[in-house]
Amino acid sequence: MTSGDYRIESSHPIASLLLPTSGEQQYFVRDRALAVTVAAKSTTLPTGQEIRVVHVPTGEVVFRKRSVRRPEQPDE
């Protein structure tokens, strides 16, 4: 495939420092390990929504996670 064999996707905007632009709902990459790593380190806006990595040729979901809100650190 020309655009990438793996799609990182969500029904909500994806935010990550590892992506060239944040706020899109899907990104295409060629490498499975890279796709899973980026998805694992990403969050959604608003938080709490699912992020998936899909193998585009087969449609198989190879990774999924729900973005979780991290508890606030107490002030000291």
PDB file of N, CA, C and O in Angstrom, chain B, residues numbered from 101:
ATOM      1  N   MET B 101       0.846  -1.181   0.000  1.00  0.00           N
ATOM      2  CA  MET B 101       0.000   0.000   0.000  1.00  0.00           C
ATOM      3  C   MET B 101       0.886   1.236   0.000  1.00  0.00           C
ATOM      4  O   MET B 101       1.975   1.218   0.573  1.00  0.00           O
ATOM      5  N   THR B 102       0.450   2.265  -0.609  1.00  0.00           N
ATOM      6  CA  THR B 102       1.268   3.464  -0.695  1.00  0.00           C
ATOM      7  C   THR B 102       1.185   4.325   0.557  1.00  0.00           C
ATOM      8  O   THR B 102       2.180   4.946   0.932  1.00  0.00           O
ATOM      9  N   SER B 103       0.034   4.381   1.215  1.00  0.00           N
ATOM     10  CA  SER B 103      -0.112   5.268   2.367  1.00  0.00           C
ATOM     11  C   SER B 103       0.315   4.616   3.671  1.00  0.00           C
ATOM     12  O   SER B 103       0.517   5.329   4.655  1.00  0.00           O
ATOM     13  N   GLY B 104       0.459   3.322   3.729  1.00  0.00           N
ATOM     14  CA  GLY B 104       0.852   2.632   4.943  1.00  0.00           C
ATOM     15  C   GLY B 104      -0.006   1.412   5.164  1.00  0.00           C
ATOM     16  O   GLY B 104      -1.192   1.402   4.833  1.00  0.00           O
ATOM     17  N   ASP B 105       0.594   0.391   5.722  1.00  0.00           N
ATOM     18  CA  ASP B 105      -0.127  -0.850   5.940  1.00  0.00           C
ATOM     19  C   ASP B 105      -0.903  -0.877   7.245  1.00  0.00           C
ATOM     20  O   ASP B 105      -1.741  -1.756   7.444  1.00  0.00           O
ATOM     21  N   TYR B 106      -0.638   0.082   8.150  1.00  0.00           N
ATOM     22  CA  TYR B 106      -1.310   0.121   9.442  1.00  0.00           C
ATOM     23  C   TYR B 106      -1.928   1.492   9.646  1.00  0.00           C
ATOM     24  O   TYR B 106      -1.336   2.520   9.316  1.00  0.00           O
ATOM     25  N   ARG B 107      -3.133   1.482  10.200  1.00  0.00           N
ATOM     26  CA  ARG B 107      -3.851   2.725  10.465  1.00  0.00           C
ATOM     27  C   ARG B 107      -4.063   2.852  11.968  1.00  0.00           C
ATOM     28  O   ARG B 107      -4.624   1.954  12.597  1.00  0.00           O
ATOM     29  N   ILE B 108      -3.620   3.952  12.539  1.00  0.00           N
ATOM     30  CA  ILE B 108      -3.931   4.285  13.924  1.00  0.00           C
ATOM     31  C   ILE B 108      -5.199   5.108  13.842  1.00  0.00           C
ATOM     32  O   ILE B 108      -5.233   6.124  13.147  1.00  0.00           O
ATOM     33  N   GLU B 109      -6.252   4.685  14.546  1.00  0.00           N
ATOM     34  CA  GLU B 109      -7.536   5.359  14.379  1.00  0.00           C
ATOM     35  C   GLU B 109      -8.284   5.500  15.690  1.00  0.00           C
ATOM     36  O   GLU B 109      -8.048   4.758  16.643  1.00  0.00           O
ATOM     37  N   SER B 110      -9.185   6.463  15.722  1.00  0.00           N
ATOM     38  CA  SER B 110     -10.088   6.673  16.844  1.00  0.00           C
ATOM     39  C   SER B 110     -11.293   7.436  16.321  1.00  0.00           C
ATOM     40  O   SER B 110     -11.219   8.091  15.281  1.00  0.00           O
ATOM     41  N   SER B 111     -12.389   7.352  17.035  1.00  0.00           N
ATOM     42  CA  SER B 111     -13.563   8.135  16.658  1.00  0.00           C
ATOM     43  C   SER B 111     -13.448   9.567  17.174  1.00  0.00           C
ATOM     44  O   SER B 111     -14.306  10.401  16.885  1.00  0.00           O
ATOM     45  N   HIS B 112     -12.394   9.856  17.935  1.00  0.00           N
ATOM     46  CA  HIS B 112     -12.122  11.191  18.464  1.00  0.00           C
ATOM     47  C   HIS B 112     -10.708  11.608  18.062  1.00  0.00           C
ATOM     48  O   HIS B 112      -9.901  10.750  17.703  1.00  0.00           O
ATOM     49  N   PRO B 113     -10.390  12.891  18.113  1.00  0.00           N
ATOM     50  CA  PRO B 113      -9.043  13.342  17.759  1.00  0.00           C
ATOM     51  C   PRO B 113      -7.969  12.684  18.631  1.00  0.00           C
ATOM     52  O   PRO B 113      -8.160  12.490  19.831  1.00  0.00           O
ATOM     53  N   ILE B 114      -6.843  12.346  18.009  1.00  0.00           N
ATOM     54  CA  ILE B 114      -5.727  11.692  18.687  1.00  0.00           C
ATOM     55  C   ILE B 114      -4.650  12.734  18.955  1.00  0.00           C
ATOM     56  O   ILE B 114      -4.319  13.541  18.087  1.00  0.00           O
ATOM     57  N   ALA B 115      -4.102  12.704  20.182  1.00  0.00           N
ATOM     58  CA  ALA B 115      -3.036  13.626  20.555  1.00  0.00           C
ATOM     59  C   ALA B 115      -1.812  12.836  20.979  1.00  0.00           C
ATOM     60  O   ALA B 115      -1.915  11.889  21.758  1.00  0.00           O
ATOM     61  N   SER B 116      -0.642  13.230  20.459  1.00  0.00           N
ATOM     62  CA  SER B 116       0.611  12.582  20.825  1.00  0.00           C
ATOM     63  C   SER B 116       1.776  13.459  20.405  1.00  0.00           C
ATOM     64  O   SER B 116       1.737  14.105  19.358  1.00  0.00           O
ATOM     65  N   LEU B 117       2.811  13.476  21.230  1.00  0.00           N
ATOM     66  CA  LEU B 117       4.037  14.184  20.863  1.00  0.00           C
ATOM     67  C   LEU B 117       4.791  13.429  19.777  1.00  0.00           C
ATOM     68  O   LEU B 117       5.687  13.994  19.149  1.00  0.00           O
ATOM     69  N   LEU B 118       4.450  12.166  19.543  1.00  0.00           N
ATOM     70  CA  LEU B 118       5.132  11.341  18.547  1.00  0.00           C
ATOM     71  C   LEU B 118       4.566  11.506  17.140  1.00  0.00           C
ATOM     72  O   LEU B 118       5.136  10.980  16.183  1.00  0.00           O
ATOM     73  N   LEU B 119       3.466  12.219  17.000  1.00  0.00           N
ATOM     74  CA  LEU B 119       2.841  12.417  15.691  1.00  0.00           C
ATOM     75  C   LEU B 119       3.212  13.776  15.117  1.00  0.00           C
ATOM     76  O   LEU B 119       3.393  14.731  15.873  1.00  0.00           O
ATOM     77  N   PRO B 120       3.328  13.883  13.793  1.00  0.00           N
ATOM     78  CA  PRO B 120       3.700  15.163  13.186  1.00  0.00           C
ATOM     79  C   PRO B 120       2.655  16.256  13.429  1.00  0.00           C
ATOM     80  O   PRO B 120       3.004  17.426  13.580  1.00  0.00           O
ATOM     81  N   THR B 121       1.388  15.877  13.466  1.00  0.00           N
ATOM     82  CA  THR B 121       0.309  16.811  13.788  1.00  0.00           C
ATOM     83  C   THR B 121      -0.668  16.086  14.692  1.00  0.00           C
ATOM     84  O   THR B 121      -0.937  14.902  14.488  1.00  0.00           O
ATOM     85  N   SER B 122      -1.194  16.764  15.672  1.00  0.00           N
ATOM     86  CA  SER B 122      -2.197  16.166  16.550  1.00  0.00           C
ATOM     87  C   SER B 122      -3.574  16.630  16.119  1.00  0.00           C
ATOM     88  O   SER B 122      -3.714  17.644  15.436  1.00  0.00           O
ATOM     89  N   GLY B 123      -4.576  15.890  16.518  1.00  0.00           N
ATOM     90  CA  GLY B 123      -5.944  16.293  16.247  1.00  0.00           C
ATOM     91  C   GLY B 123      -6.636  15.542  15.133  1.00  0.00           C
ATOM     92  O   GLY B 123      -7.839  15.712  14.934  1.00  0.00           O
ATOM     93  N   GLU B 124      -5.906  14.713  14.398  1.00  0.00           N
ATOM     94  CA  GLU B 124      -6.540  13.902  13.351  1.00  0.00           C
ATOM     95  C   GLU B 124      -7.163  12.662  13.985  1.00  0.00           C
ATOM     96  O   GLU B 124      -6.844  12.319  15.124  1.00  0.00           O
ATOM     97  N   GLN B 125      -8.040  11.996  13.259  1.00  0.00           N
ATOM     98  CA  GLN B 125      -8.678  10.784  13.758  1.00  0.00           C
ATOM     99  C   GLN B 125      -8.058   9.520  13.184  1.00  0.00           C
ATOM    100  O   GLN B 125      -8.418   8.417  13.595  1.00  0.00           O
ATOM    101  N   GLN B 126      -7.138   9.658  12.248  1.00  0.00           N
ATOM    102  CA  GLN B 126      -6.422   8.495  11.723  1.00  0.00           C
ATOM    103  C   GLN B 126      -5.072   8.900  11.160  1.00  0.00           C
ATOM    104  O   GLN B 126      -4.900   9.992  10.619  1.00  0.00           O
ATOM    105  N   TYR B 127      -4.120   7.989  11.303  1.00  0.00           N
ATOM    106  CA  TYR B 127      -2.762   8.165  10.797  1.00  0.00           C
ATOM    107  C   TYR B 127      -2.343   6.850  10.169  1.00  0.00           C
ATOM    108  O   TYR B 127      -2.699   5.786  10.676  1.00  0.00           O
ATOM    109  N   PHE B 128      -1.595   6.899   9.077  1.00  0.00           N
ATOM    110  CA  PHE B 128      -1.125   5.699   8.396  1.00  0.00           C
ATOM    111  C   PHE B 128       0.381   5.562   8.566  1.00  0.00           C
ATOM    112  O   PHE B 128       1.125   6.531   8.410  1.00  0.00           O
ATOM    113  N   VAL B 129       0.824   4.347   8.888  1.00  0.00           N
ATOM    114  CA  VAL B 129       2.255   4.055   9.005  1.00  0.00           C
ATOM    115  C   VAL B 129       2.530   2.709   8.361  1.00  0.00           C
ATOM    116  O   VAL B 129       1.616   1.903   8.187  1.00  0.00           O
ATOM    117  N   ARG B 130       3.777   2.460   8.008  1.00  0.00           N
ATOM    118  CA  ARG B 130       4.142   1.218   7.331  1.00  0.00           C
ATOM    119  C   ARG B 130       4.531   0.099   8.296  1.00  0.00           C
ATOM    120  O   ARG B 130       4.425  -1.077   7.949  1.00  0.00           O
ATOM    121  N   ASP B 131       4.977   0.451   9.499  1.00  0.00           N
ATOM    122  CA  ASP B 131       5.544  -0.523  10.415  1.00  0.00           C
ATOM    123  C   ASP B 131       4.592  -0.819  11.579  1.00  0.00           C
ATOM    124  O   ASP B 131       4.110   0.103  12.236  1.00  0.00           O
ATOM    125  N   ARG B 132       4.323  -2.103  11.833  1.00  0.00           N
ATOM    126  CA  ARG B 132       3.398  -2.502  12.890  1.00  0.00           C
ATOM    127  C   ARG B 132       3.899  -2.077  14.268  1.00  0.00           C
ATOM    128  O   ARG B 132       3.135  -1.540  15.070  1.00  0.00           O
ATOM    129  N   ALA B 133       5.178  -2.317  14.542  1.00  0.00           N
ATOM    130  CA  ALA B 133       5.721  -1.971  15.862  1.00  0.00           C
ATOM    131  C   ALA B 133       5.617  -0.468  16.118  1.00  0.00           C
ATOM    132  O   ALA B 133       5.280  -0.043  17.223  1.00  0.00           O
ATOM    133  N   LEU B 134       5.904   0.326  15.103  1.00  0.00           N
ATOM    134  CA  LEU B 134       5.798   1.773  15.233  1.00  0.00           C
ATOM    135  C   LEU B 134       4.350   2.185  15.475  1.00  0.00           C
ATOM    136  O   LEU B 134       4.081   3.035  16.323  1.00  0.00           O
ATOM    137  N   ALA B 135       3.428   1.596  14.743  1.00  0.00           N
ATOM    138  CA  ALA B 135       2.010   1.932  14.900  1.00  0.00           C
ATOM    139  C   ALA B 135       1.523   1.624  16.308  1.00  0.00           C
ATOM    140  O   ALA B 135       0.831   2.437  16.921  1.00  0.00           O
ATOM    141  N   VAL B 136       1.882   0.457  16.818  1.00  0.00           N
ATOM    142  CA  VAL B 136       1.449   0.064  18.166  1.00  0.00           C
ATOM    143  C   VAL B 136       2.087   0.967  19.219  1.00  0.00           C
ATOM    144  O   VAL B 136       1.420   1.375  20.170  1.00  0.00           O
ATOM    145  N   THR B 137       3.373   1.280  19.056  1.00  0.00           N
ATOM    146  CA  THR B 137       4.059   2.150  20.012  1.00  0.00           C
ATOM    147  C   THR B 137       3.423   3.532  20.058  1.00  0.00           C
ATOM    148  O   THR B 137       3.166   4.065  21.138  1.00  0.00           O
ATOM    149  N   VAL B 138       3.171   4.107  18.904  1.00  0.00           N
ATOM    150  CA  VAL B 138       2.560   5.441  18.857  1.00  0.00           C
ATOM    151  C   VAL B 138       1.160   5.400  19.457  1.00  0.00           C
ATOM    152  O   VAL B 138       0.792   6.290  20.224  1.00  0.00           O
ATOM    153  N   ALA B 139       0.381   4.387  19.119  1.00  0.00           N
ATOM    154  CA  ALA B 139      -0.973   4.274  19.665  1.00  0.00           C
ATOM    155  C   ALA B 139      -0.944   4.112  21.185  1.00  0.00           C
ATOM    156  O   ALA B 139      -1.758   4.708  21.891  1.00  0.00           O
ATOM    157  N   ALA B 140      -0.015   3.314  21.681  1.00  0.00           N
ATOM    158  CA  ALA B 140       0.076   3.071  23.120  1.00  0.00           C
ATOM    159  C   ALA B 140       0.432   4.339  23.883  1.00  0.00           C
ATOM    160  O   ALA B 140       0.021   4.506  25.031  1.00  0.00           O
ATOM    161  N   LYS B 141       1.183   5.224  23.264  1.00  0.00           N
ATOM    162  CA  LYS B 141       1.620   6.447  23.928  1.00  0.00           C
ATOM    163  C   LYS B 141       0.734   7.645  23.602  1.00  0.00           C
ATOM    164  O   LYS B 141       1.052   8.768  23.993  1.00  0.00           O
ATOM    165  N   SER B 142      -0.355   7.428  22.903  1.00  0.00           N
ATOM    166  CA  SER B 142      -1.248   8.516  22.513  1.00  0.00           C
ATOM    167  C   SER B 142      -2.474   8.569  23.419  1.00  0.00           C
ATOM    168  O   SER B 142      -2.788   7.610  24.125  1.00  0.00           O
ATOM    169  N   THR B 143      -3.150   9.697  23.382  1.00  0.00           N
ATOM    170  CA  THR B 143      -4.412   9.864  24.090  1.00  0.00           C
ATOM    171  C   THR B 143      -5.433  10.434  23.105  1.00  0.00           C
ATOM    172  O   THR B 143      -5.095  10.819  21.986  1.00  0.00           O
ATOM    173  N   THR B 144      -6.666  10.478  23.542  1.00  0.00           N
ATOM    174  CA  THR B 144      -7.716  11.080  22.717  1.00  0.00           C
ATOM    175  C   THR B 144      -8.181  12.373  23.364  1.00  0.00           C
ATOM    176  O   THR B 144      -7.973  12.602  24.556  1.00  0.00           O
ATOM    177  N   LEU B 145      -8.807  13.205  22.566  1.00  0.00           N
ATOM    178  CA  LEU B 145      -9.402  14.441  23.063  1.00  0.00           C
ATOM    179  C   LEU B 145     -10.891  14.380  22.799  1.00  0.00           C
ATOM    180  O   LEU B 145     -11.276  14.457  21.632  1.00  0.00           O
ATOM    181  N   PRO B 146     -11.751  14.251  23.779  1.00  0.00           N
ATOM    182  CA  PRO B 146     -11.471  14.161  25.206  1.00  0.00           C
ATOM    183  C   PRO B 146     -10.900  12.787  25.566  1.00  0.00           C
ATOM    184  O   PRO B 146     -11.015  11.832  24.797  1.00  0.00           O
ATOM    185  N   THR B 147     -10.290  12.708  26.735  1.00  0.00           N
ATOM    186  CA  THR B 147      -9.690  11.448  27.158  1.00  0.00           C
ATOM    187  C   THR B 147     -10.757  10.395  27.416  1.00  0.00           C
ATOM    188  O   THR B 147     -11.931  10.711  27.614  1.00  0.00           O
ATOM    189  N   GLY B 148     -10.327   9.137  27.410  1.00  0.00           N
ATOM    190  CA  GLY B 148     -11.230   8.040  27.715  1.00  0.00           C
ATOM    191  C   GLY B 148     -11.789   7.310  26.517  1.00  0.00           C
ATOM    192  O   GLY B 148     -12.572   6.374  26.682  1.00  0.00           O
ATOM    193  N   GLN B 149     -11.412   7.709  25.313  1.00  0.00           N
ATOM    194  CA  GLN B 149     -11.925   7.056  24.111  1.00  0.00           C
ATOM    195  C   GLN B 149     -10.925   6.018  23.604  1.00  0.00           C
ATOM    196  O   GLN B 149      -9.749   6.054  23.967  1.00  0.00           O
ATOM    197  N   GLU B 150     -11.388   5.112  22.780  1.00  0.00           N
ATOM    198  CA  GLU B 150     -10.553   4.024  22.291  1.00  0.00           C
ATOM    199  C   GLU B 150      -9.665   4.451  21.126  1.00  0.00           C
ATOM    200  O   GLU B 150     -10.075   5.226  20.262  1.00  0.00           O
ATOM    201  N   ILE B 151      -8.429   3.922  21.124  1.00  0.00           N
ATOM    202  CA  ILE B 151      -7.495   4.068  20.011  1.00  0.00           C
ATOM    203  C   ILE B 151      -7.191   2.664  19.506  1.00  0.00           C
ATOM    204  O   ILE B 151      -6.933   1.764  20.305  1.00  0.00           O
ATOM    205  N   ARG B 152      -7.218   2.462  18.181  1.00  0.00           N
ATOM    206  CA  ARG B 152      -6.987   1.153  17.582  1.00  0.00           C
ATOM    207  C   ARG B 152      -5.883   1.233  16.538  1.00  0.00           C
ATOM    208  O   ARG B 152      -5.649   2.281  15.937  1.00  0.00           O
ATOM    209  N   VAL B 153      -5.207   0.101  16.333  1.00  0.00           N
ATOM    210  CA  VAL B 153      -4.294  -0.057  15.202  1.00  0.00           C
ATOM    211  C   VAL B 153      -4.892  -1.152  14.332  1.00  0.00           C
ATOM    212  O   VAL B 153      -5.128  -2.267  14.796  1.00  0.00           O
ATOM    213  N   VAL B 154      -5.133  -0.829  13.075  1.00  0.00           N
ATOM    214  CA  VAL B 154      -5.775  -1.749  12.138  1.00  0.00           C
ATOM    215  C   VAL B 154      -4.791  -2.089  11.021  1.00  0.00           C
ATOM    216  O   VAL B 154      -4.159  -1.204  10.445  1.00  0.00           O
ATOM    217  N   HIS B 155      -4.671  -3.387  10.721  1.00  0.00           N
ATOM    218  CA  HIS B 155      -3.896  -3.822   9.556  1.00  0.00           C
ATOM    219  C   HIS B 155      -4.788  -3.573   8.347  1.00  0.00           C
ATOM    220  O   HIS B 155      -5.790  -4.264   8.158  1.00  0.00           O
ATOM    221  N   VAL B 156      -4.433  -2.604   7.541  1.00  0.00           N
ATOM    222  CA  VAL B 156      -5.313  -2.125   6.473  1.00  0.00           C
ATOM    223  C   VAL B 156      -5.679  -3.205   5.459  1.00  0.00           C
ATOM    224  O   VAL B 156      -6.856  -3.317   5.116  1.00  0.00           O
ATOM    225  N   PRO B 157      -4.727  -4.013   4.956  1.00  0.00           N
ATOM    226  CA  PRO B 157      -5.110  -4.999   3.934  1.00  0.00           C
ATOM    227  C   PRO B 157      -6.146  -6.023   4.407  1.00  0.00           C
ATOM    228  O   PRO B 157      -6.977  -6.471   3.618  1.00  0.00           O
ATOM    229  N   THR B 158      -6.099  -6.395   5.699  1.00  0.00           N
ATOM    230  CA  THR B 158      -7.023  -7.428   6.189  1.00  0.00           C
ATOM    231  C   THR B 158      -8.167  -6.874   7.031  1.00  0.00           C
ATOM    232  O   THR B 158      -9.185  -7.544   7.201  1.00  0.00           O
ATOM    233  N   GLY B 159      -8.015  -5.659   7.560  1.00  0.00           N
ATOM    234  CA  GLY B 159      -9.025  -5.093   8.441  1.00  0.00           C
ATOM    235  C   GLY B 159      -8.925  -5.590   9.872  1.00  0.00           C
ATOM    236  O   GLY B 159      -9.768  -5.260  10.706  1.00  0.00           O
ATOM    237  N   GLU B 160      -7.895  -6.385  10.163  1.00  0.00           N
ATOM    238  CA  GLU B 160      -7.721  -6.942  11.507  1.00  0.00           C
ATOM    239  C   GLU B 160      -7.251  -5.855  12.474  1.00  0.00           C
ATOM    240  O   GLU B 160      -6.320  -5.107  12.178  1.00  0.00           O
ATOM    241  N   VAL B 161      -7.910  -5.778  13.637  1.00  0.00           N
ATOM    242  CA  VAL B 161      -7.466  -4.877  14.699  1.00  0.00           C
ATOM    243  C   VAL B 161      -6.339  -5.593  15.431  1.00  0.00           C
ATOM    244  O   VAL B 161      -6.565  -6.625  16.062  1.00  0.00           O
ATOM    245  N   VAL B 162      -5.118  -5.045  15.351  1.00  0.00           N
ATOM    246  CA  VAL B 162      -3.962  -5.698  15.959  1.00  0.00           C
ATOM    247  C   VAL B 162      -3.634  -5.134  17.337  1.00  0.00           C
ATOM    248  O   VAL B 162      -2.859  -5.735  18.080  1.00  0.00           O
ATOM    249  N   PHE B 163      -4.216  -3.984  17.688  1.00  0.00           N
ATOM    250  CA  PHE B 163      -3.998  -3.378  19.005  1.00  0.00           C
ATOM    251  C   PHE B 163      -5.151  -2.444  19.280  1.00  0.00           C
ATOM    252  O   PHE B 163      -5.652  -1.768  18.381  1.00  0.00           O
ATOM    253  N   ARG B 164      -5.576  -2.412  20.553  1.00  0.00           N
ATOM    254  CA  ARG B 164      -6.584  -1.430  20.955  1.00  0.00           C
ATOM    255  C   ARG B 164      -6.365  -1.077  22.407  1.00  0.00           C
ATOM    256  O   ARG B 164      -5.948  -1.910  23.212  1.00  0.00           O
ATOM    257  N   LYS B 165      -6.649   0.164  22.729  1.00  0.00           N
ATOM    258  CA  LYS B 165      -6.566   0.609  24.111  1.00  0.00           C
ATOM    259  C   LYS B 165      -7.542   1.744  24.318  1.00  0.00           C
ATOM    260  O   LYS B 165      -7.875   2.488  23.396  1.00  0.00           O
ATOM    261  N   ARG B 166      -7.982   1.853  25.532  1.00  0.00           N
ATOM    262  CA  ARG B 166      -8.831   2.973  25.923  1.00  0.00           C
ATOM    263  C   ARG B 166      -7.929   3.994  26.584  1.00  0.00           C
ATOM    264  O   ARG B 166      -7.186   3.672  27.512  1.00  0.00           O
ATOM    265  N   SER B 167      -7.993   5.208  26.111  1.00  0.00           N
ATOM    266  CA  SER B 167      -7.205   6.283  26.693  1.00  0.00           C
ATOM    267  C   SER B 167      -7.756   6.579  28.089  1.00  0.00           C
ATOM    268  O   SER B 167      -8.956   6.799  28.255  1.00  0.00           O
ATOM    269  N   VAL B 168      -6.889   6.581  29.069  1.00  0.00           N
ATOM    270  CA  VAL B 168      -7.340   6.806  30.450  1.00  0.00           C
ATOM    271  C   VAL B 168      -6.801   8.128  30.971  1.00  0.00           C
ATOM    272  O   VAL B 168      -5.706   8.570  30.622  1.00  0.00           O
ATOM    273  N   ARG B 169      -7.607   8.734  31.812  1.00  0.00           N
ATOM    274  CA  ARG B 169      -7.202   9.980  32.441  1.00  0.00           C
ATOM    275  C   ARG B 169      -6.293   9.641  33.605  1.00  0.00           C
ATOM    276  O   ARG B 169      -6.637   8.807  34.442  1.00  0.00           O
ATOM    277  N   ARG B 170      -5.144  10.276  33.664  1.00  0.00           N
ATOM    278  CA  ARG B 170      -4.210  10.044  34.758  1.00  0.00           C
ATOM    279  C   ARG B 170      -4.638  10.853  35.967  1.00  0.00           C
ATOM    280  O   ARG B 170      -5.064  11.999  35.830  1.00  0.00           O
ATOM    281  N   PRO B 171      -4.528  10.261  37.156  1.00  0.00           N
ATOM    282  CA  PRO B 171      -4.914  11.002  38.354  1.00  0.00           C
ATOM    283  C   PRO B 171      -3.998  12.204  38.560  1.00  0.00           C
ATOM    284  O   PRO B 171      -2.805  12.155  38.260  1.00  0.00           O
ATOM    285  N   GLU B 172      -4.570  13.260  39.067  1.00  0.00           N
ATOM    286  CA  GLU B 172      -3.792  14.460  39.335  1.00  0.00           C
ATOM    287  C   GLU B 172      -2.815  14.220  40.462  1.00  0.00           C
ATOM    288  O   GLU B 172      -3.124  13.503  41.413  1.00  0.00           O
ATOM    289  N   GLN B 173      -1.645  14.809  40.364  1.00  0.00           N
ATOM    290  CA  GLN B 173      -0.651  14.715  41.431  1.00  0.00           C
ATOM    291  C   GLN B 173      -1.032  15.699  42.534  1.00  0.00           C
ATOM    292  O   GLN B 173      -1.354  16.851  42.243  1.00  0.00           O
ATOM    293  N   PRO B 174      -1.002  15.266  43.789  1.00  0.00           N
ATOM    294  CA  PRO B 174      -1.350  16.189  44.879  1.00  0.00           C
ATOM    295  C   PRO B 174      -0.297  17.285  45.023  1.00  0.00           C
ATOM    296  O   PRO B 174       0.894  17.047  44.824  1.00  0.00           O
ATOM    297  N   ASP B 175      -0.750  18.476  45.370  1.00  0.00           N
ATOM    298  CA  ASP B 175       0.179  19.573  45.609  1.00  0.00           C
ATOM    299  C   ASP B 175       0.867  19.374  46.937  1.00  0.00           C
ATOM    300  O   ASP B 175       0.241  18.964  47.914  1.00  0.00           O
ATOM    301  N   GLU B 176       2.159  19.663  46.977  1.00  0.00           N
ATOM    302  CA  GLU B 176       2.903  19.511  48.231  1.00  0.00           C
ATOM    303  C   GLU B 176       3.403  20.830  48.709  1.00  0.00           C
ATOM    304  O   GLU B 176       4.053  20.903  49.751  1.00  0.00           O
TER     305      GLU B 176
END
